[in-house]
Amino acid sequence: METFFRFLYEFLTQFFNSFKYIFEGIANGFRTLFDFSAYSRIADNYKQDFNGPEWLFFAIAIIIVVTVVALIIFGIYLLIRKYVRFRKSLVDQESLLEEVSDLNHEVAKLMKEKEDILAMKVSNLGIKPDEAEGDTTQEEGDAVNPASDIRFPKLYEVDQKFENYKVQVYNNTFELPDLVNAFRNFAASKLKLYYKEDMIRLFIASLASTKLVILQGISGTGKTSLAYAWGKFLKHDSCIASVQPSWRDRTELFGYFNEFTKKFNETEVLKELYVAGYTDDIYTVILDEMNISRVEYYFAEMLSILEMPNKDEWIVEIVPSAWKNDPKKLIEGKLKIPPNVWYIGTINNDDSTFMVTDKVYDRAMPIDINDKGEVFEPVETEAMDINYSYFDEKIQDAIANYPIHQENLDKIEEMDNYVIQHFRIAFGNRIVAHMKKFVPVYVACGGDEVDGIDYFIARKILRKFEQLNIAYIRDEIDDFVKFLDNKFGKGKMKECTEYLLRLKKMS
């Protein structure tokens, strides 16, 4: 063993001495680099033998050495500064995570206090918190009878109003270009709202591609007005739900059961959905300033439901149990979401709002409204009665008759591969499915196929670039613009090009 220990000592000494020599070498190198007295001695030894031109070269040599030393010092400074910034960002991130964790604990604590207070109030009234029906007492002392009491007064009124209703058939004959012109002229002649023809095409195509349309842009450009005008045009005023910062869950949309009054607090959105279930008309729900609260909090369940391919599965639970006098279309406490309702959200991107997540954007169709419409002389046009079934038939006809050409689908696939390779971003089957609805309907409304593809890609795919560090990809942007020009034609992808160049300026 003595021999092995001598071997181990010499072996490890050789290994660790190498680090010692490395650090000593670096230290000696810096000491020699900044040994100005040595430079002075060398200069003193030779300067008495210099002639005129040699003095010039002497000065140049000194300048070069000083410059190199300055560059080395500056490089060391930059490295230290970069490390300090990196370290600061890590510290800030850790602080934010700790703050979020503290806030989560506070929220949990407040929720617990709220539940305790509610339990105390309920117990004082002699009601069990989890008791939804039975021989409980109201404030007046009257017994609640699930077999006879009405807990959905608004929906009960709807049932009474539509008791003898028969679905109206309007015998529509219009084509999609006619619909575009009629809506545009109606908005201008009746409401003094002026929109470009292409904006109406984009709006109709968006309705065809998804049930959730997002109108975004600067304030005052007519986002809410467009959705409002659409409701007026269809003779069914849009149901406006003004989103509040306090919205946290689905009860803000549908309402909630009040344990004290034994009544369900119905919202106007719930009533609108219930009315739509009786008819074959088209209805619109406006989520005004939808990102003033987190969309994925209060609209998450609807996002999931509306993604289901089978509309018979579009069912939401309103109450966990049924009463005898519940509304007719509320089966076992569950309501079927009617397919003839669209949800249009308006967004203002400022410091008072939340960023809309990919989960929402991927399931919606965003439309940018940043320009005020130019005034034109409209044709006097009246509102129209339109059957949802006829409108849906026109959409399905457009999808069947104007599919995206295979040549353009191949180019889109090449673009997808390019984006994956250079930007590490990909778009899934859901977005492709939306595109195969959006573009054909845009073409059927009188638009150009490449223009439709251009707009869709810019709003649904390139938007994901905002998640990246633009400073790192700015050099790739010009090459991507050239790629788009080569594939689709010079200047054809205007929306994509403008968006990419705007991103580049932001870096």
VMD Tcl script that draws the C-alpha trace (Angstrom):
set ca {
  {0.00 0.00 0.00}
  {2.95 2.38 0.66}
  {3.90 2.17 -3.00}
  {0.34 2.96 -4.09}
  {0.12 6.00 -1.79}
  {3.39 7.38 -3.22}
  {1.98 6.85 -6.70}
  {-1.31 8.55 -5.77}
  {0.52 11.51 -4.18}
  {2.77 12.09 -7.20}
  {-0.15 11.53 -9.63}
  {-2.45 14.03 -7.92}
  {0.41 16.49 -7.36}
  {1.07 16.48 -11.09}
  {-2.65 17.06 -11.77}
  {-3.19 19.92 -9.29}
  {0.17 21.58 -10.09}
  {-1.12 22.01 -13.65}
  {-3.85 24.33 -12.33}
  {-1.27 26.19 -10.30}
  {0.89 26.73 -13.41}
  {-2.15 27.83 -15.41}
  {-3.13 30.52 -12.90}
  {0.49 31.54 -12.37}
  {0.89 31.80 -16.13}
  {-2.18 33.99 -16.46}
  {-1.03 36.18 -13.56}
  {2.49 36.46 -15.02}
  {1.01 37.28 -18.40}
  {-1.05 40.17 -17.03}
  {1.89 41.35 -14.90}
  {4.15 41.37 -17.95}
  {1.44 43.00 -20.10}
  {1.08 45.92 -17.69}
  {4.79 46.21 -16.75}
  {5.20 49.75 -18.04}
  {8.68 50.11 -16.49}
  {9.91 47.29 -18.77}
  {8.50 49.11 -21.81}
  {10.29 52.27 -20.64}
  {13.65 50.49 -20.21}
  {13.45 48.98 -23.69}
  {12.62 52.37 -25.19}
  {15.52 54.02 -23.30}
  {17.95 51.40 -24.67}
  {17.07 52.14 -28.30}
  {15.85 55.72 -28.56}
  {19.32 57.27 -28.78}
  {19.99 55.28 -31.97}
  {16.67 56.23 -33.72}
  {16.72 58.47 -36.78}
  {13.76 60.57 -38.12}
  {11.58 57.86 -39.75}
  {12.30 55.39 -36.93}
  {10.88 57.88 -34.40}
  {7.64 57.84 -36.41}
  {7.48 54.03 -36.30}
  {8.35 54.19 -32.58}
  {5.30 56.37 -31.96}
  {3.09 54.07 -34.06}
  {4.29 51.03 -32.08}
  {3.44 52.74 -28.80}
  {-0.02 53.69 -30.09}
  {-0.67 50.09 -31.21}
  {0.39 48.66 -27.85}
  {-1.71 51.19 -25.92}
  {-4.71 50.44 -28.17}
  {-4.38 46.67 -27.67}
  {-4.09 47.11 -23.89}
  {-7.15 49.40 -23.89}
  {-9.13 46.87 -25.92}
  {-8.19 44.10 -23.50}
  {-9.30 46.24 -20.52}
  {-12.53 47.14 -22.33}
  {-13.17 43.47 -23.13}
  {-12.67 42.51 -19.47}
  {-15.06 45.33 -18.49}
  {-17.72 44.06 -20.92}
  {-17.41 40.50 -19.61}
  {-17.79 41.66 -16.01}
  {-20.73 43.89 -16.95}
  {-22.45 41.05 -18.83}
  {-21.96 38.72 -15.87}
  {-23.37 41.32 -13.45}
  {-26.42 41.84 -15.68}
  {-26.95 38.10 -16.03}
  {-26.63 37.66 -12.29}
  {-29.04 40.55 -11.67}
  {-31.64 39.03 -14.03}
  {-31.39 35.71 -12.18}
  {-31.83 37.47 -8.85}
  {-34.80 39.45 -10.19}
  {-36.37 36.27 -11.57}
  {-35.94 34.51 -8.24}
  {-37.47 37.52 -6.47}
  {-40.46 37.48 -8.81}
  {-40.96 33.76 -8.27}
  {-40.84 34.28 -4.50}
  {-43.33 37.16 -4.82}
  {-45.68 35.02 -6.93}
  {-45.42 32.24 -4.37}
  {-46.22 34.69 -1.54}
  {-49.21 36.03 -3.48}
  {-50.48 32.50 -4.08}
  {-50.27 31.83 -0.36}
  {-52.14 35.08 0.34}
  {-54.87 34.11 -2.17}
  {-55.23 30.68 -0.56}
  {-55.42 32.32 2.86}
  {-58.07 34.81 1.71}
  {-60.13 32.04 0.08}
  {-60.00 30.08 3.33}
  {-61.16 33.16 5.27}
  {-63.97 33.72 2.75}
  {-65.14 30.10 3.13}
  {-65.05 30.40 6.92}
  {-67.11 33.62 6.84}
  {-69.63 32.05 4.46}
  {-69.89 28.97 6.67}
  {-70.55 31.21 9.70}
  {-73.30 33.14 7.86}
  {-74.94 29.96 6.63}
  {-74.82 28.29 10.00}
  {-76.50 31.33 11.57}
  {-79.41 30.83 9.18}
  {-79.62 27.14 9.93}
  {-78.62 26.15 6.37}
  {-76.03 23.56 5.46}
  {-73.45 25.05 3.06}
  {-73.52 22.03 0.75}
  {-77.31 21.70 0.78}
  {-78.81 22.73 -2.60}
  {-82.40 21.81 -1.91}
  {-84.70 20.54 0.80}
  {-86.58 22.00 3.75}
  {-84.42 25.10 4.19}
  {-85.80 28.54 4.97}
  {-85.57 31.76 3.02}
  {-85.25 35.21 4.56}
  {-89.06 35.49 4.80}
  {-89.29 32.07 6.41}
  {-91.04 30.43 3.44}
  {-90.08 26.84 2.76}
  {-88.23 26.12 -0.48}
  {-89.89 23.44 -2.57}
  {-87.73 22.09 -5.43}
  {-90.85 20.63 -7.02}
  {-92.60 23.99 -7.44}
  {-90.16 26.87 -6.90}
  {-88.50 28.59 -9.87}
  {-84.79 29.21 -9.46}
  {-84.13 30.46 -13.04}
  {-86.57 33.40 -13.39}
  {-85.00 34.85 -16.57}
  {-84.87 31.50 -18.35}
  {-88.41 30.75 -17.15}
  {-89.55 33.94 -18.92}
  {-87.79 32.79 -22.09}
  {-89.62 29.46 -21.92}
  {-92.92 31.32 -21.58}
  {-92.11 33.61 -24.51}
  {-91.10 30.76 -26.83}
  {-93.75 28.29 -25.67}
  {-95.50 28.23 -29.06}
  {-92.51 29.34 -31.13}
  {-91.78 27.75 -34.50}
  {-88.37 28.08 -36.11}
  {-88.48 30.81 -38.75}
  {-87.32 29.95 -42.27}
  {-86.25 33.11 -44.14}
  {-85.66 31.53 -47.55}
  {-82.25 33.20 -47.91}
  {-80.73 33.25 -51.39}
  {-77.64 35.48 -51.01}
  {-74.06 34.46 -51.82}
  {-71.12 35.40 -49.61}
  {-70.01 38.41 -51.76}
  {-73.58 39.71 -51.48}
  {-73.39 39.34 -47.70}
  {-70.12 41.30 -47.60}
  {-71.58 44.18 -49.62}
  {-74.88 44.19 -47.72}
  {-73.23 44.30 -44.28}
  {-70.74 46.99 -45.36}
  {-73.46 49.18 -46.84}
  {-75.78 48.63 -43.86}
  {-73.07 49.69 -41.38}
  {-72.35 52.82 -43.42}
  {-75.92 53.84 -44.30}
  {-77.62 53.06 -40.98}
  {-74.88 53.37 -38.37}
  {-72.35 55.71 -40.07}
  {-69.64 53.09 -39.52}
  {-67.30 52.81 -42.47}
  {-65.24 49.69 -43.08}
  {-63.10 48.64 -45.99}
  {-64.45 45.79 -48.08}
  {-61.45 43.63 -47.26}
  {-62.06 44.11 -43.53}
  {-65.58 42.68 -43.92}
  {-64.16 39.73 -45.92}
  {-61.70 39.05 -43.11}
  {-64.50 39.25 -40.53}
  {-66.79 36.80 -42.38}
  {-63.87 34.40 -43.03}
  {-62.95 34.57 -39.32}
  {-66.50 33.63 -38.33}
  {-66.19 30.63 -40.64}
  {-62.91 29.43 -39.15}
  {-63.72 29.57 -35.42}
  {-66.39 30.54 -32.88}
  {-64.05 32.99 -31.09}
  {-62.94 36.08 -33.02}
  {-60.58 38.62 -31.43}
  {-60.65 42.23 -32.64}
  {-57.47 43.96 -31.55}
  {-55.78 47.27 -32.19}
  {-55.48 50.82 -30.94}
  {-58.40 52.43 -29.15}
  {-61.01 54.26 -31.20}
  {-60.74 52.33 -34.47}
  {-64.14 50.64 -34.22}
  {-63.45 47.20 -32.73}
  {-66.56 47.01 -30.56}
  {-68.55 48.90 -33.20}
  {-67.90 46.19 -35.79}
  {-69.33 43.46 -33.55}
  {-72.18 45.77 -32.52}
  {-73.01 46.52 -36.19}
  {-73.01 42.79 -36.99}
  {-75.70 42.21 -34.35}
  {-77.78 45.10 -35.68}
  {-77.42 43.79 -39.23}
  {-78.78 40.39 -38.13}
  {-81.71 41.97 -36.22}
  {-80.40 40.51 -32.96}
  {-78.53 43.04 -30.84}
  {-75.19 41.68 -29.68}
  {-75.09 40.69 -26.02}
  {-72.31 42.84 -24.54}
  {-70.44 41.36 -21.58}
  {-68.09 44.02 -20.18}
  {-65.21 42.03 -18.73}
  {-64.08 43.20 -15.27}
  {-60.66 42.82 -13.61}
  {-62.31 40.67 -10.93}
  {-63.41 37.95 -13.36}
  {-61.81 34.73 -12.21}
  {-63.99 31.81 -13.31}
  {-66.95 30.67 -15.44}
  {-69.54 32.02 -13.00}
  {-68.88 35.48 -14.46}
  {-70.29 34.22 -17.79}
  {-73.09 31.92 -16.65}
  {-73.95 33.06 -13.14}
  {-74.16 31.14 -9.87}
  {-76.63 29.58 -7.47}
  {-77.35 31.74 -4.41}
  {-77.58 29.48 -1.36}
  {-79.48 32.10 0.65}
  {-82.23 33.02 -1.82}
  {-82.26 29.60 -3.50}
  {-82.26 31.42 -6.85}
  {-79.76 31.21 -9.67}
  {-78.20 34.59 -10.49}
  {-78.46 34.42 -14.29}
  {-76.26 36.55 -16.53}
  {-77.29 38.10 -19.82}
  {-74.83 35.77 -21.56}
  {-76.62 32.72 -20.16}
  {-79.96 34.15 -21.25}
  {-78.62 34.86 -24.76}
  {-77.35 31.29 -25.11}
  {-80.68 29.95 -23.90}
  {-82.66 32.07 -26.39}
  {-80.33 31.02 -29.22}
  {-81.13 27.38 -28.47}
  {-84.74 27.99 -29.52}
  {-84.04 29.56 -32.93}
  {-82.14 29.14 -36.18}
  {-80.96 32.76 -36.13}
  {-77.40 34.03 -35.61}
  {-76.40 35.54 -32.24}
  {-73.32 37.39 -31.04}
  {-71.76 37.72 -27.59}
  {-69.25 40.56 -27.25}
  {-66.53 40.13 -24.62}
  {-65.61 43.79 -24.34}
  {-61.99 44.39 -23.26}
  {-61.66 40.66 -22.77}
  {-58.03 40.80 -21.59}
  {-58.67 43.21 -18.71}
  {-58.78 39.89 -16.81}
  {-57.08 36.62 -17.78}
  {-59.13 35.06 -20.58}
  {-58.00 31.54 -19.69}
  {-59.57 31.99 -16.22}
  {-63.17 32.80 -17.08}
  {-63.38 31.41 -20.65}
  {-61.29 28.23 -20.30}
  {-64.25 25.83 -20.19}
  {-65.83 27.43 -23.27}
  {-62.54 27.21 -25.16}
  {-62.44 23.48 -24.54}
  {-66.11 22.94 -25.38}
  {-66.01 24.88 -28.64}
  {-63.01 22.82 -29.82}
  {-65.00 19.57 -29.75}
  {-65.76 18.43 -33.33}
  {-69.11 16.92 -32.33}
  {-71.52 19.77 -31.54}
  {-73.75 17.38 -29.60}
  {-70.98 17.33 -26.98}
  {-71.08 21.10 -26.49}
  {-72.58 20.79 -23.02}
  {-71.86 22.85 -19.92}
  {-73.05 22.06 -16.39}
  {-74.96 25.00 -14.92}
  {-76.12 23.34 -11.66}
  {-75.19 19.94 -10.23}
  {-78.78 18.76 -9.75}
  {-82.20 19.26 -11.36}
  {-85.39 20.74 -9.95}
  {-88.78 19.97 -11.42}
  {-89.45 23.55 -12.55}
  {-86.04 24.09 -14.12}
  {-86.00 25.54 -17.68}
  {-87.04 23.14 -20.44}
  {-83.68 23.16 -22.19}
  {-81.74 22.65 -18.96}
  {-81.49 18.86 -18.90}
  {-80.25 17.43 -15.60}
  {-78.74 20.82 -14.82}
  {-76.80 20.87 -18.09}
  {-77.18 23.29 -21.00}
  {-76.27 22.51 -24.60}
  {-74.23 25.36 -26.09}
  {-75.99 26.32 -29.35}
  {-73.78 26.43 -32.48}
  {-75.49 29.58 -33.80}
  {-73.66 31.84 -31.31}
  {-70.31 33.54 -31.97}
  {-68.09 35.11 -29.33}
  {-66.26 38.28 -30.34}
  {-63.65 39.67 -27.98}
  {-62.10 43.11 -28.16}
  {-58.56 43.72 -26.97}
  {-56.58 46.82 -26.06}
  {-52.90 46.12 -25.50}
  {-51.73 48.49 -22.77}
  {-50.37 48.44 -19.23}
  {-53.82 47.85 -17.71}
  {-54.41 44.54 -19.52}
  {-53.03 41.00 -19.51}
  {-51.24 39.34 -22.38}
  {-53.45 36.88 -24.24}
  {-51.80 33.44 -24.12}
  {-51.11 31.04 -26.97}
  {-53.87 28.75 -25.67}
  {-56.42 31.46 -26.48}
  {-54.86 32.75 -29.70}
  {-54.52 29.24 -31.15}
  {-58.26 28.68 -30.73}
  {-59.31 32.13 -31.94}
  {-58.91 34.22 -35.09}
  {-57.40 37.64 -34.40}
  {-58.18 40.62 -36.66}
  {-56.14 43.81 -36.41}
  {-58.14 47.04 -36.68}
  {-55.66 49.90 -36.65}
  {-57.07 52.15 -39.40}
  {-60.19 54.25 -39.43}
  {-62.44 53.41 -42.35}
  {-62.68 55.92 -45.19}
  {-66.06 57.56 -45.70}
  {-67.86 56.46 -48.87}
  {-71.32 56.88 -50.37}
  {-73.18 53.69 -49.37}
  {-76.18 52.02 -50.93}
  {-79.13 52.29 -48.56}
  {-79.38 48.78 -47.07}
  {-81.74 47.31 -44.48}
  {-80.96 44.71 -41.83}
  {-81.39 41.07 -42.86}
  {-83.02 38.00 -41.39}
  {-80.49 35.19 -41.84}
  {-80.86 31.55 -40.91}
  {-77.82 30.08 -39.21}
  {-78.30 26.84 -41.17}
  {-78.17 28.74 -44.47}
  {-75.10 30.75 -43.43}
  {-73.35 27.55 -42.32}
  {-74.30 25.92 -45.63}
  {-72.65 28.78 -47.55}
  {-69.52 28.37 -45.42}
  {-69.36 24.62 -46.07}
  {-69.91 25.21 -49.81}
  {-67.04 27.72 -49.86}
  {-64.72 25.28 -48.05}
  {-65.60 22.58 -50.58}
  {-65.47 24.78 -53.70}
  {-62.44 26.95 -52.92}
  {-59.89 24.72 -51.18}
  {-56.34 26.01 -50.89}
  {-54.40 24.97 -54.01}
  {-51.93 22.16 -53.45}
  {-49.12 24.35 -54.76}
  {-49.73 26.86 -51.96}
  {-50.11 24.08 -49.37}
  {-46.67 22.81 -50.41}
  {-45.23 26.31 -50.02}
  {-46.82 26.61 -46.57}
  {-45.23 23.30 -45.56}
  {-41.83 24.52 -46.80}
  {-42.33 27.72 -44.82}
  {-43.19 25.64 -41.73}
  {-39.94 23.69 -42.11}
  {-37.99 26.93 -42.59}
  {-39.50 28.48 -39.43}
  {-38.77 25.32 -37.41}
  {-35.15 25.24 -38.62}
  {-34.35 28.93 -38.16}
  {-36.66 30.07 -35.36}
  {-37.54 26.83 -33.51}
  {-41.29 27.56 -33.84}
  {-43.95 25.28 -35.32}
  {-47.70 25.49 -35.77}
  {-49.97 22.54 -35.07}
  {-52.86 20.79 -36.79}
  {-55.42 23.09 -35.14}
  {-53.98 26.16 -36.90}
  {-53.81 24.33 -40.24}
  {-57.47 23.28 -39.84}
  {-58.44 26.91 -39.17}
  {-56.51 28.02 -42.25}
  {-58.34 25.51 -44.45}
  {-61.61 27.15 -43.39}
  {-60.50 30.77 -43.29}
  {-58.81 31.03 -46.70}
  {-61.56 29.35 -48.81}
  {-64.26 31.54 -47.26}
  {-62.08 34.63 -47.74}
  {-61.77 33.69 -51.43}
  {-65.50 32.98 -51.70}
  {-66.15 36.48 -50.33}
  {-64.16 37.94 -53.24}
  {-60.62 37.90 -51.85}
  {-57.35 36.54 -53.28}
  {-56.05 33.19 -52.00}
  {-52.47 34.35 -51.39}
  {-53.75 37.48 -49.62}
  {-55.82 35.28 -47.32}
  {-52.84 33.01 -46.62}
  {-50.67 36.07 -46.03}
  {-53.05 37.58 -43.47}
  {-53.63 34.27 -41.68}
  {-49.91 33.47 -41.38}
  {-49.08 36.97 -40.15}
  {-51.76 36.91 -37.42}
  {-51.70 33.28 -36.36}
  {-48.12 32.09 -36.90}
  {-45.67 34.98 -37.06}
  {-47.29 36.40 -33.93}
  {-45.44 33.63 -32.06}
  {-42.15 35.43 -32.90}
  {-42.98 37.95 -30.17}
  {-42.11 35.23 -27.63}
  {-38.54 35.14 -28.93}
  {-35.65 37.46 -28.15}
  {-35.91 39.69 -31.23}
  {-32.29 40.84 -30.85}
  {-31.11 37.30 -31.54}
  {-33.27 36.70 -34.62}
  {-33.11 40.13 -36.27}
  {-30.36 38.95 -38.66}
  {-32.59 36.01 -39.70}
  {-35.58 38.23 -40.52}
  {-34.19 39.59 -43.80}
  {-33.47 36.06 -45.04}
  {-36.99 34.98 -44.09}
  {-38.48 37.89 -46.04}
  {-36.42 36.83 -49.08}
  {-37.65 33.25 -48.61}
  {-41.29 34.42 -48.64}
  {-40.66 36.53 -51.77}
  {-39.04 33.58 -53.55}
  {-41.84 31.15 -52.65}
  {-44.96 33.28 -53.00}
  {-43.79 36.04 -55.32}
  {-42.08 39.40 -54.80}
  {-44.26 41.64 -52.60}
  {-47.11 39.10 -52.40}
  {-46.81 38.45 -48.66}
  {-47.30 42.09 -47.66}
  {-48.80 41.49 -44.22}
  {-46.03 39.04 -43.25}
  {-43.29 41.34 -44.55}
  {-44.66 44.41 -42.76}
  {-45.02 42.45 -39.54}
  {-41.47 41.06 -39.73}
  {-39.92 44.44 -40.50}
  {-41.87 45.99 -37.63}
  {-40.46 43.29 -35.31}
  {-36.97 44.06 -36.58}
  {-37.35 47.74 -35.73}
  {-38.39 46.80 -32.20}
  {-35.14 44.90 -31.58}
}
mol new
graphics top color blue
foreach p $ca { graphics top sphere $p radius 0.5 }
foreach p [lrange $ca 0 end-1] q [lrange $ca 1 end] { graphics top cylinder $p $q radius 0.2 }
display resetview
